[in-house]
Amino acid sequence: MDKIFSTRINEEVLYRIKNLSNNLHISKKAIIENAVKLYA
């Protein structure tokens, strides 16, 4: 089961996440999950 995660984030980072989501046609959730996997 997925959990809700709420945080304040820099507008530039949010803009990048939105652009990646639109360009790659994947959800913002998937962008963040994949970034964490790559970072870990």
Secondary structure, DSSP 4 states (H G I P E B T S, - for coil): ----------HHHHHHHHHHHHHHT--HHHHHHHHHHHH-
